[in-house]
Amino acid sequence: MFLLKTEFDNELFNLIEDEYEIVKKQLDKFILNTLLNHEFDKLNCLLEIHPGAGGTEACDWALMLYRMYSKYLNKKDITYEELEYQSGDETGIKSLSILVKGEYAYGYLKGETGIHRLVRISPFDSNSRRHTSFASVEVSPYFEDDINITINEKDLKIDVFRSSGCGGQGVNTTDSAVRITHMPTNTVVTCQNERSQIQNKNKALEVLKSKLYNLEIQAKTKEKEEKLKNQNKIDFGFQKRSYILHPYSLIKDHDTGYETSNTTKVLDGNIDEFIESYIKKEGKI
C-alpha cells in the first residue's frame, strides 16, 4: 500500500482503467434502458427502407442503409428476419422490410424513422458529378398475435408473385411471394422469405395485423398526422439525417444535432452515438 503512494504501477493502472470502461458501459446501458420507458419500447420492431428521389442512386443508397443497419444489429447480436427484399432495376433495392427481434428493439431504433439524405460523387456517373439521393426509413413496433384487432377479408387484395433478388438470407424463386394490400388504409405488406405461399401469406397477415394495430394507436394519440407530415415526401427539406461524403465528410442528425466526420465508421454500422443521442433527447437529458 505504501509503494502505491510512492511508485506508479502501470499494470495496476491498466487493470483499473479496463474495469472503469466496463463499469462505464454497464452504467450507460442502464441509463439508456431507464430512459426507454415508453409503452412499446421493449417490443420487437419492423424496419422498412424505401428509396426516394434519385433513381438508381437512391436504390443504391437504400442498400447502403440496409448494410449499415444490418452491421449494427450484427454487432449488437440482435437477430432480424427479412420479410421483403425487392432488388432495384440496375442495383440496390426498391423496397426492404425486416423484423428485428430483441429486447428494446423498437426503443433503440425508433429514432431512425425519417428521410436520410446522401451527398456524394456518384459511382454511376461517368463525369464524376456530385449527386444527392434520398431514402426513407420507417420503424414501427411489432405486436404479437394476441392483439385485439379484426381484419375483414373483403378489405384485402392479395397478390402472388415471383421473388426478385436474393436478399441477405436468400429467398426462394418460386411464385410464392405474397403481397397483401389493406384497401381501406392502403397499407401494403409483402413477405417472400418463407418456404411456401401459405407460410408467406400467414406471415404477411401477422405483419399486417401489427401495422394496422399501430395505425389505430397512432390515430388515437394523433401521432399519425405528425408522422405522415415527415414521411409523405422523400425529397429535399424533409431529411432526418444528412450523410455528406463530398466535398467534405460529415454526418449530421437534424433531430438531435449530433454530428461526426467519421463517415466510414457510421456507414459500417457504428451508429450508437446517433441512437443514444435521440434516446437522451427524448428523455430530456
Phi, psi and chi 1 to 4 in degrees:
 res  aa     phi    psi   chi1   chi2   chi3   chi4
   1 MET       -  -39.8 -162.6   67.3  168.7      -
   2 PHE   -65.1  -37.0  176.6   75.1      -      -
   3 LEU   -64.5  -33.9  -71.1  175.0      -      -
   4 LEU   -64.3  -24.8  -71.0  176.4      -      -
   5 LYS   -81.0  -22.2  -65.5  180.0 -179.9 -179.6
   6 THR  -113.0  -20.4   58.6      -      -      -
   7 GLU  -127.9  145.5  -62.5 -179.9   10.7      -
   8 PHE   -89.2  124.1  179.5   77.2      -      -
   9 ASP  -102.5  100.8 -169.8  -37.6      -      -
  10 ASN   -63.1  -39.8 -169.0   63.3      -      -
  11 GLU   -63.7  -43.3 -176.1  177.0  -11.2      -
  12 LEU   -67.1  -38.2 -178.1   59.7      -      -
  13 PHE   -61.6  -45.2  174.8   79.9      -      -
  14 ASN   -64.6  -37.6  -69.7  -26.1      -      -
  15 LEU   -63.6  -46.5 -179.2   62.6      -      -
  16 ILE   -64.9  -38.1  -65.7  173.9      -      -
  17 GLU   -63.8  -42.3 -168.7  173.8   46.3      -
  18 ASP   -63.5  -43.2  -69.2  -18.8      -      -
  19 GLU   -63.1  -38.6  -72.9  -66.8  -31.6      -
  20 TYR   -62.2  -43.7  167.7   78.3      -      -
  21 GLU   -64.2  -38.8  -70.4  -60.5  -33.7      -
  22 ILE   -64.5  -47.5  -67.5  172.8      -      -
  23 VAL   -64.7  -38.7  172.8      -      -      -
  24 LYS   -63.0  -44.1 -175.3  177.2 -177.8  -60.5
  25 LYS   -63.3  -40.3  -72.4 -179.8  179.9  178.8
  26 GLN   -65.5  -40.9  -68.3  174.2  -21.5      -
  27 LEU   -67.0  -42.4 -180.0   60.1      -      -
  28 ASP   -61.2  -41.9  -71.3  -16.9      -      -
  29 LYS   -65.1  -39.7 -175.4  176.0 -179.3  179.8
  30 PHE   -63.3  -42.2  173.7   77.7      -      -
  31 ILE   -63.7  -44.5  -68.2  172.8      -      -
  32 LEU   -62.6  -44.2  -71.7  174.8      -      -
  33 ASN   -65.4  -30.9  -72.0  -10.2      -      -
  34 THR   -66.8  -37.0  -59.0      -      -      -
  35 LEU   -73.6  -23.3  -65.6  173.7      -      -
  36 LEU   -83.2   70.4  -66.8  173.2      -      -
  37 ASN  -116.2   15.6   54.6   13.1      -      -
  38 HIS   -79.0  163.4  -65.6  -88.4      -      -
  39 GLU   -54.6  -39.1 -173.4  176.4    1.7      -
  40 PHE  -110.3    7.5  -52.6  122.5      -      -
  41 ASP   -58.0  -32.3  -76.5  -10.8      -      -
  42 LYS   -80.4   -8.8  -73.8 -171.5  175.6 -177.7
  43 LEU   -77.3  162.0  -63.6 -179.8      -      -
  44 ASN   -65.4  171.4  -63.2  -27.6      -      -
  45 CYS  -146.7  159.9   68.3      -      -      -
  46 LEU  -100.5  130.9  -66.6  168.2      -      -
  47 LEU  -119.1  122.8 -173.1  150.5      -      -
  48 GLU  -122.1  141.5  -60.0  172.3   69.0      -
  49 ILE  -127.3  130.2  -57.2  175.4      -      -
  50 HIS  -134.0  128.0  -59.5  -78.8      -      -
  51 PRO   -68.9  150.8   25.2  -32.6      -      -
  52 GLY  -118.1 -134.9      -      -      -      -
  53 ALA   -61.1  135.2      -      -      -      -
  54 GLY   131.7   -4.8      -      -      -      -
  55 GLY    58.6 -128.3      -      -      -      -
  56 THR   -57.4  -40.1  -61.0      -      -      -
  57 GLU   -57.0  -45.1  -68.1  -78.3  -15.2      -
  58 ALA   -67.7  -38.5      -      -      -      -
  59 CYS   -62.7  -40.6  -71.0      -      -      -
  60 ASP   -66.3  -39.6 -173.8   57.4      -      -
  61 TRP   -64.6  -38.8  171.3 -137.4      -      -
  62 ALA   -61.5  -39.5      -      -      -      -
  63 LEU   -66.8  -38.3 -179.4   59.0      -      -
  64 MET   -62.2  -39.4  -70.7  171.2   64.7      -
  65 LEU   -66.0  -40.9  -76.6  172.8      -      -
  66 TYR   -61.7  -42.1  179.5   35.4      -      -
  67 ARG   -60.2  -42.7  176.3 -179.2  176.9  -85.9
  68 MET   -61.3  -47.7 -179.7 -177.1   78.0      -
  69 TYR   -69.2  -39.0  -71.8  121.0      -      -
  70 SER   -65.5  -38.1   61.0      -      -      -
  71 LYS   -65.9  -40.2  -80.2 -178.9  168.8  -71.8
  72 TYR   -61.4  -47.0  167.2   76.7      -      -
  73 LEU   -64.8  -39.5  -65.4  172.7      -      -
  74 ASN   -64.3  -39.3  -70.3  -25.5      -      -
  75 LYS   -66.7  -29.5  -71.7  174.3 -176.9  177.6
  76 LYS   -91.0    1.8  -64.7  -66.5 -178.0 -178.1
  77 ASP    56.0   38.3  -68.9  -35.6      -      -
  78 ILE  -100.7  128.0  -60.5  174.5      -      -
  79 THR   -83.0  152.1   60.9      -      -      -
  80 TYR  -148.0  155.1   62.7   93.6      -      -
  81 GLU  -129.4  126.8  171.3 -171.5   -8.6      -
  82 GLU   -73.3  125.9  -80.5 -175.7    9.2      -
  83 LEU   -99.2  -36.6  -58.0  177.4      -      -
  84 GLU  -145.2  138.0  175.8 -165.6   11.5      -
  85 TYR  -144.8  101.7 -173.3  107.1      -      -
  86 GLN  -107.0  115.3  -65.4  -67.4  -37.3      -
  87 SER   -69.8  150.4  -61.8      -      -      -
  88 GLY   -72.1  164.3      -      -      -      -
  89 ASP   -62.9  -38.9  -67.3  -26.7      -      -
  90 GLU  -111.8  -40.8  -63.6 -179.6   36.7      -
  91 THR  -160.7  170.8 -172.6      -      -      -
  92 GLY    70.5 -154.9      -      -      -      -
  93 ILE  -131.9  145.4   52.3  177.8      -      -
  94 LYS   -87.5  -33.4  -77.1 -176.4  178.2  178.9
  95 SER  -160.5  142.5 -178.2      -      -      -
  96 LEU  -145.0  138.5  171.1   86.3      -      -
  97 SER  -140.3  127.7  176.3      -      -      -
  98 ILE  -129.8  150.0   62.4  173.2      -      -
  99 LEU  -102.3  117.2  171.8   58.0      -      -
 100 VAL   -98.1  125.7 -176.8      -      -      -
 101 LYS  -117.5  120.0  -57.4  175.8 -178.7  179.0
 102 GLY   169.3  156.4      -      -      -      -
 103 GLU   -62.0  130.9 -170.3  175.7   19.2      -
 104 TYR    64.0   23.8  -65.7  106.5      -      -
 105 ALA   -57.4  -48.4      -      -      -      -
 106 TYR   -67.4  -41.1  176.0   66.0      -      -
 107 GLY   -59.1  -40.1      -      -      -      -
 108 TYR   -76.7  -34.8  -84.8   98.2      -      -
 109 LEU   -98.4  -12.0  -69.9  170.7      -      -
 110 LYS   -59.0  -29.8   62.1 -176.3  177.3 -177.8
 111 GLY   -72.6   -6.4      -      -      -      -
 112 GLU   -82.8  -10.3  -65.9  -58.4  -62.1      -
 113 THR   -61.5  132.5  -67.4      -      -      -
 114 GLY   141.4 -170.9      -      -      -      -
 115 ILE   -94.7  127.0  -52.2  -54.6      -      -
 116 HIS  -107.7  124.2  -65.6 -117.7      -      -
 117 ARG  -110.5  133.8  177.2  176.2   72.1  115.5
 118 LEU  -116.4  132.6  172.9   69.3      -      -
 119 VAL  -121.8  121.6 -179.9      -      -      -
 120 ARG  -159.0  169.0   63.7  171.5  174.4  174.3
 121 ILE   -77.8  121.7  -63.6  -64.7      -      -
 122 SER   -68.6  129.9  170.2      -      -      -
 123 PRO   -75.7   -6.9   28.1  -34.6      -      -
 124 PHE  -104.3    0.8  -51.9  102.9      -      -
 125 ASP  -105.5  115.2 -171.5  -28.8      -      -
 126 SER   -64.3  -20.2   58.8      -      -      -
 127 ASN   -93.6    5.5  -65.0  -43.3      -      -
 128 SER    53.0   46.9  -61.6      -      -      -
 129 ARG   -89.0  161.5  -70.2  172.1  -66.2 -172.7
 130 ARG   -82.9  135.0 -172.4  170.5   62.3 -173.9
 131 HIS  -126.1  151.1  -75.0 -113.3      -      -
 132 THR  -115.5  128.8  -60.3      -      -      -
 133 SER  -126.5  155.2  -53.3      -      -      -
 134 PHE  -131.2  149.3  -61.3   88.1      -      -
 135 ALA  -149.2  145.0      -      -      -      -
 136 SER  -101.1  142.4   71.2      -      -      -
 137 VAL  -119.6  129.1  175.1      -      -      -
 138 GLU  -126.7  126.7 -178.1  174.2   -3.7      -
 139 VAL  -119.3  126.2  179.8      -      -      -
 140 SER  -134.3  148.9   56.1      -      -      -
 141 PRO   -64.8  146.2   22.5  -32.5      -      -
 142 TYR  -107.2  120.0 -176.2   76.6      -      -
 143 PHE   -98.2  143.2  -57.5   96.2      -      -
 144 GLU   -78.2 -178.6  -59.4  -59.6  -28.9      -
 145 ASP   -64.4  -21.6  -68.6  -26.1      -      -
 146 ASP   -82.8    8.7   56.7   -6.6      -      -
 147 ILE   -71.6  149.7   57.2  178.3      -      -
 148 ASN   -93.4   87.7 -175.2   23.7      -      -
 149 ILE  -150.6  139.1 -172.1  169.2      -      -
 150 THR  -112.6  133.9  -58.6      -      -      -
 151 ILE  -111.8  123.4  -61.2  177.4      -      -
 152 ASN   -82.8  122.2 -169.4  -24.8      -      -
 153 GLU   -61.2  -25.2  -74.2 -159.9   20.9      -
 154 LYS   -67.6  -18.2  -66.1 -180.0 -179.3  178.6
 155 ASP   -89.0    1.4  -67.2  -25.7      -      -
 156 LEU  -106.2  138.8  -57.9 -179.4      -      -
 157 LYS  -114.7  118.0  178.9  175.9 -179.1  -70.2
 158 ILE  -112.5  123.7  -58.8  176.1      -      -
 159 ASP  -118.4  141.0  -61.8  -57.3      -      -
 160 VAL  -115.9  134.1  178.3      -      -      -
 161 PHE  -150.8  172.4   60.5   96.6      -      -
 162 ARG   -84.2  133.7 -176.8  177.4  -66.6  -89.0
 163 SER   -62.6  142.1  -58.0      -      -      -
 164 SER  -119.1  134.6   67.5      -      -      -
 165 GLY    83.4  153.7      -      -      -      -
 166 CYS   -93.4  -19.7   61.3      -      -      -
 167 GLY    68.8 -177.2      -      -      -      -
 168 GLY   -78.1  -26.0      -      -      -      -
 169 GLN  -113.6   -1.0  -59.2  172.4   21.4      -
 170 GLY    83.5  128.5      -      -      -      -
 171 VAL  -126.4  161.3  -63.5      -      -      -
 172 ASN   -70.8  161.4   54.4   69.2      -      -
 173 THR  -116.6   16.9   55.3      -      -      -
 174 THR   -84.9  172.0   61.0      -      -      -
 175 ASP   -78.8   62.7  -67.4  -38.5      -      -
 176 SER  -120.3   -5.9   61.8      -      -      -
 177 ALA   -67.3  142.6      -      -      -      -
 178 VAL  -126.0  131.7  174.5      -      -      -
 179 ARG  -118.7  124.8 -179.8 -174.4  -63.5  110.9
 180 ILE  -116.0  127.6  -60.1  178.8      -      -
 181 THR  -111.9  121.8  -56.5      -      -      -
 182 HIS   -88.6  102.5 -176.5 -107.1      -      -
 183 MET   -63.6  -37.4  -67.9 -178.9  -73.2      -
 184 PRO   -62.3  -30.8  -25.5   36.2      -      -
 185 THR  -111.3   -3.9   60.7      -      -      -
 186 ASN    56.4   34.2 -161.8   32.2      -      -
 187 THR   -87.9  125.6  -58.8      -      -      -
 188 VAL  -115.8  132.0 -178.9      -      -      -
 189 VAL  -129.6  134.4  171.9      -      -      -
 190 THR  -125.8  136.9  -57.8      -      -      -
 191 CYS  -134.9  132.1 -173.0      -      -      -
 192 GLN  -141.0    4.7   63.8 -177.1   57.8      -
 193 ASN   -96.0   -7.8 -152.6   42.6      -      -
 194 GLU   -82.1  171.7  -57.6  -62.9  -27.1      -
 195 ARG   -82.8  -18.8  -67.2 -177.0  176.6  -85.6
 196 SER  -139.2  165.3   70.4      -      -      -
 197 GLN   -62.9  -40.0 -176.1 -177.9  129.6      -
 198 ILE   -63.4  -43.7  -66.4  175.0      -      -
 199 GLN   -65.2  -40.5  -71.6  175.4  -45.5      -
 200 ASN   -64.3  -39.8  -82.5  -37.4      -      -
 201 LYS   -64.8  -45.5 -180.0 -178.4  176.6 -178.3
 202 ASN   -62.5  -40.7  -70.6  -21.5      -      -
 203 LYS   -67.6  -41.8 -171.5   68.1  176.6 -177.9
 204 ALA   -62.8  -40.3      -      -      -      -
 205 LEU   -65.1  -37.4  -75.3  169.9      -      -
 206 GLU   -62.9  -44.8 -178.4 -176.8  -42.6      -
 207 VAL   -67.1  -41.9  174.3      -      -      -
 208 LEU   -59.6  -43.5  177.0   63.4      -      -
 209 LYS   -58.4  -43.1 -169.0  175.6  179.7 -178.4
 210 SER   -64.9  -42.5  177.4      -      -      -
 211 LYS   -67.5  -38.9  -71.0  175.9   76.7   78.5
 212 LEU   -68.0  -37.4  -67.8  178.6      -      -
 213 TYR   -64.3  -39.7 -174.4   62.0      -      -
 214 ASN   -64.4  -38.7 -171.6   43.1      -      -
 215 LEU   -63.1  -38.2  -76.2  176.4      -      -
 216 GLU   -63.3  -42.9  -76.8 -169.4    4.0      -
 217 ILE   -65.1  -43.9  -66.7  168.2      -      -
 218 GLN   -62.1  -38.7  -71.2  178.8  -10.7      -
 219 ALA   -65.2  -40.6      -      -      -      -
 220 LYS   -65.6  -34.4  -71.2  177.1 -177.5  177.1
 221 THR   -98.7    4.2   59.1      -      -      -
 222 LYS    63.2   19.8  -64.2 -175.8  178.9 -180.0
 223 GLU   -79.9  -25.6  -69.4  177.7   -1.5      -
 224 LYS   -59.7  -44.0 -179.0 -178.5  177.5 -177.6
 225 GLU   -61.7  -42.7 -178.0 -179.7  -15.1      -
 226 GLU   -68.0  -38.1  -70.0  -60.6  -42.0      -
 227 LYS   -66.5  -45.6 -176.5  175.3 -176.4 -179.8
 228 LEU   -64.7  -29.7  -69.7  176.2      -      -
 229 LYS   -60.5  -35.0 -167.5 -177.7  -63.5 -178.4
 230 ASN   -91.7  -20.6  -67.7  -35.6      -      -
 231 GLN   -98.8  -19.6  -72.2  -73.3   73.8      -
 232 ASN   -64.6  -33.1  -86.7  -18.2      -      -
 233 LYS  -118.9  113.5 -170.3  173.5 -178.4 -178.1
 234 ILE   -94.5   80.5  -49.6  176.7      -      -
 235 ASP  -161.1 -168.7 -151.9  -28.9      -      -
 236 PHE   -58.7  146.2  -73.6   94.6      -      -
 237 GLY    83.2   -0.3      -      -      -      -
 238 PHE  -121.1   11.9  -68.2   82.8      -      -
 239 GLN   -74.8  143.8   59.1  -95.3   20.1      -
 240 LYS   -87.5  -36.9  178.8 -106.8 -176.7  -37.8
 241 ARG  -145.7  142.2 -173.2  177.3  -59.2  152.2
 242 SER  -112.5  133.6  -65.6      -      -      -
 243 TYR  -116.3  101.7  -56.3   70.5      -      -
 244 ILE  -104.8  115.2  -57.4  171.9      -      -
 245 LEU  -104.6  -12.5  -52.6 -174.4      -      -
 246 HIS  -157.0  137.7 -174.8   84.9      -      -
 247 PRO   -85.8   -0.8   30.6  -34.9      -      -
 248 TYR  -140.6  172.9   53.3   88.0      -      -
 249 SER  -106.6  119.1  -63.8      -      -      -
 250 LEU  -162.9  133.4  178.1   70.8      -      -
 251 ILE  -120.8  123.2  -61.6  179.0      -      -
 252 LYS  -129.3  132.5  179.9  172.5 -177.7  176.8
 253 ASP   -93.3  121.3 -168.1  -75.6      -      -
 254 HIS   -80.7  -13.8  -57.9  -69.8      -      -
 255 ASP   -79.0  -41.3  -72.6  -19.7      -      -
 256 THR  -108.0  -20.6   64.9      -      -      -
 257 GLY    87.3   -4.7      -      -      -      -
 258 TYR   -69.1  139.1 -179.2   81.5      -      -
 259 GLU  -147.0  159.1   60.7 -177.3   49.5      -
 260 THR  -152.5  151.6  177.8      -      -      -
 261 SER   -95.1   -6.0   59.6      -      -      -
 262 ASN   -85.5   74.4 -163.5  -23.2      -      -
 263 THR   -66.7  -36.7   56.1      -      -      -
 264 THR   -62.3  -43.2  -59.8      -      -      -
 265 LYS   -62.1  -43.7 -177.8  178.9  178.2 -178.3
 266 VAL   -65.3  -47.2  172.1      -      -      -
 267 LEU   -68.3  -14.1  -68.4  172.9      -      -
 268 ASP   -90.3   12.3  -82.3  -20.8      -      -
 269 GLY   100.8    1.3      -      -      -      -
 270 ASN   -88.6   77.5  -64.9  -74.9      -      -
 271 ILE  -111.2   17.0   56.8  174.7      -      -
 272 ASP   -56.1  -43.5  -61.9   80.8      -      -
 273 GLU   -63.0  -38.0  -71.6   81.7    0.7      -
 274 PHE   -67.0  -43.6  -72.5   98.9      -      -
 275 ILE   -65.4  -45.2  -72.8  173.7      -      -
 276 GLU   -67.6  -36.6  -68.3  172.5   12.4      -
 277 SER   -64.4  -36.1   63.4      -      -      -
 278 TYR   -67.1  -45.9 -179.6   85.4      -      -
 279 ILE   -61.4  -41.5  -65.8  172.0      -      -
 280 LYS   -68.5  -37.6  -71.4  175.7 -179.5  177.6
 281 LYS   -65.8  -42.4 -179.0 -172.3  176.0 -176.3
 282 GLU   -64.3  -34.0 -169.9 -179.4   42.1      -
 283 GLY   -86.3    2.0      -      -      -      -
 284 LYS    60.2   45.3  -62.7 -179.1  179.9  179.0
 285 ILE   -99.9      -  -71.4 -174.4      -      -
